[in-house]
Amino acid sequence: MVSTTSELGAPVASQNPRMHWGPIFAGWFVATGIAGLLYVFGLAVGFSAANPYQAAPPAKGIAAAAIVWLILTWGGALWIGSMFASWFDGGNDTEMGVVRGVTVWGLSMTAAGLLIALGQAHFMFFISSASAGPAAVDAATSTHTTAAAMWTAFGSALLALLASAFGGWLGSHHVHRVYHLRTYSPHGHR
């Protein structure tokens, strides 16, 4: 609580919004669980659609579908996770809902970045210990694949950021539907 004085000199208590980390982690766990479920579903559909005897013609279509699925899954999972973070917090302050959503996104980006870095380090160690010399890599193919991966990561992260902010806002805006026995002042702070 921050104490200020009014125009008449009387003390007035104002309350600043506070970030609660329990709902942030809960929203992140929900988003991670939903993303894992949807990724496994996408893998099951992709492997069911793939024909190992005729891999060349549909490979580009499968790769494009995988990119779209990756982007939509991460965005949708973080939207739901951010909405849950706002619901778990229980406040109806929509600006703090956006902040909670962006914080869930930031936690997810940090965890994903750490996992990717660990995976890359493991991959490099495995490759360097398995072969004596570097494998021949076509520069054009490598550049194209790397560019596609970076654009996919950028699009996925951007959509996930927007979806997280909207999910946090929506969760705070409609928190009265989750906690229907509570009363709230219009757009008030806890």
C-alpha positions in Angstrom: 0.0 0.0 0.0 1.2 3.4 -0.9 -0.1 6.3 1.2 -0.6 9.7 -0.5 -2.5 12.8 0.5 -5.6 14.2 -1.1 -6.3 17.8 -2.1 -7.7 18.5 1.4 -4.6 17.0 3.1 -6.3 13.8 4.3 -4.3 10.6 3.8 -5.6 8.5 0.9 -4.4 4.9 0.4 -3.8 3.9 -3.2 -2.9 0.4 -4.3 -0.4 -0.4 -7.0 -1.0 -3.5 -9.0 1.2 -6.4 -7.9 2.6 -9.3 -9.9 2.0 -12.7 -8.3 4.4 -15.4 -9.5 2.2 -18.4 -8.6 -0.3 -17.7 -11.4 2.5 -17.0 -13.9 4.1 -20.4 -13.3 0.6 -22.1 -13.3 -0.2 -20.5 -16.6 3.2 -21.5 -18.0 2.6 -25.1 -16.9 -0.8 -25.1 -18.5 0.6 -23.7 -21.7 3.5 -26.2 -21.7 1.0 -29.1 -21.2 -1.3 -28.0 -23.9 1.6 -27.4 -26.3 3.0 -30.8 -25.6 -0.3 -32.4 -26.2 -0.8 -30.6 -29.5 2.8 -31.2 -30.7 2.3 -35.0 -30.1 -1.0 -34.8 -32.0 0.7 -33.0 -34.9 3.5 -35.6 -35.0 0.9 -38.4 -35.0 -1.0 -36.8 -37.9 2.3 -36.1 -39.8 3.6 -39.7 -39.4 0.3 -41.1 -40.4 0.2 -39.0 -43.5 3.8 -39.7 -44.5 4.5 -42.5 -47.0 8.0 -43.9 -46.5 8.1 -45.4 -50.0 7.4 -42.1 -51.7 9.1 -39.4 -49.5 10.2 -36.9 -52.2 6.9 -35.4 -53.6 4.9 -34.6 -50.5 8.0 -33.6 -48.4 7.5 -29.9 -49.0 3.8 -30.0 -48.2 4.5 -31.9 -44.9 7.2 -29.3 -44.0 4.9 -26.4 -44.7 2.1 -28.0 -42.6 4.6 -28.6 -39.8 5.7 -25.0 -39.8 2.1 -23.8 -39.7 1.2 -26.3 -36.9 4.3 -25.2 -34.9 3.3 -21.5 -35.1 -0.4 -22.1 -34.3 0.3 -24.6 -31.5 2.6 -22.3 -29.6 0.4 -19.3 -30.1 -2.8 -21.2 -29.0 -1.1 -22.8 -26.0 0.3 -19.5 -24.7 -3.1 -17.8 -25.3 -4.8 -20.4 -23.1 -1.9 -20.4 -20.5 -2.0 -16.6 -20.2 -5.8 -16.6 -19.8 -5.4 -19.2 -17.1 -2.7 -17.1 -15.4 -5.1 -14.2 -15.2 -7.9 -16.4 -14.0 -5.7 -18.0 -11.3 -4.6 -14.5 -10.1 -8.3 -13.5 -9.7 -7.9 -9.8 -10.5 -10.0 -8.0 -13.0 -7.4 -5.4 -13.9 -7.0 -5.8 -17.7 -3.7 -4.0 -17.9 -2.2 -6.4 -15.4 -3.7 -9.2 -17.3 -1.7 -8.1 -20.4 1.4 -7.9 -18.2 0.7 -11.4 -16.8 0.3 -12.7 -20.4 3.5 -11.1 -21.6 5.3 -12.5 -18.5 4.1 -16.1 -19.3 5.4 -15.5 -22.8 8.7 -14.3 -21.5 9.1 -17.3 -19.2 8.2 -19.6 -22.1 10.7 -17.9 -24.4 13.4 -18.2 -21.8 12.7 -21.9 -21.2 12.5 -22.6 -24.9 15.8 -20.7 -25.6 17.6 -22.7 -22.8 16.3 -26.0 -24.2 17.3 -25.1 -27.7 20.8 -24.0 -26.5 21.2 -27.2 -24.5 20.1 -29.3 -27.5 22.5 -27.5 -29.8 25.4 -28.0 -27.4 24.5 -31.7 -27.1 24.2 -32.0 -30.9 27.5 -30.3 -31.5 29.3 -32.5 -29.0 27.7 -35.6 -30.5 28.7 -34.6 -34.1 32.3 -33.6 -33.1 32.9 -36.9 -31.2 31.2 -39.1 -33.8 33.1 -38.0 -36.9 36.7 -37.1 -37.5 36.0 -34.6 -40.2 33.2 -32.2 -41.0 30.3 -33.5 -43.1 29.9 -32.0 -46.5 27.0 -29.5 -46.4 25.6 -27.7 -49.4 25.8 -24.0 -48.6 22.6 -23.1 -50.5 20.5 -25.8 -48.8 22.0 -24.9 -45.4 21.2 -21.2 -45.8 17.7 -21.9 -47.0 17.0 -24.3 -44.2 18.4 -21.9 -41.6 16.5 -19.0 -43.0 13.2 -21.0 -42.9 13.9 -22.1 -39.3 14.6 -18.5 -38.2 11.5 -17.1 -39.9 9.4 -19.9 -38.3 10.9 -19.1 -34.9 10.2 -15.3 -35.4 6.7 -15.8 -36.6 5.9 -18.3 -33.8 7.4 -16.0 -31.1 5.5 -12.9 -32.5 2.2 -14.7 -32.7 2.7 -16.2 -29.3 3.5 -12.7 -27.8 0.3 -11.3 -29.3 -1.7 -14.3 -28.2 -0.3 -14.2 -24.7 -1.1 -10.5 -24.3 -4.6 -11.0 -25.6 -5.1 -14.2 -23.5 -4.0 -12.3 -20.3 -6.3 -9.4 -21.1 -9.2 -11.7 -21.9 -8.7 -13.7 -18.7 -8.7 -10.6 -16.6 -11.6 -9.1 -18.5 -13.8 -12.1 -17.9 -12.5 -13.2 -14.5 -16.0 -12.7 -13.1 -17.1 -15.8 -15.2 -14.6 -17.9 -13.3 -15.2 -16.4 -9.9 -18.9 -15.8 -10.2 -19.5 -15.5 -6.5 -17.1 -12.6 -6.0 -18.0 -9.0 -6.6 -15.7 -6.6 -8.4 -15.6 -2.9 -9.0 -15.5 -2.0 -12.6 -11.9 -2.2 -13.8 -10.5 -2.0 -10.2 -7.2 -3.1 -8.7 -6.8 -5.7 -6.0 
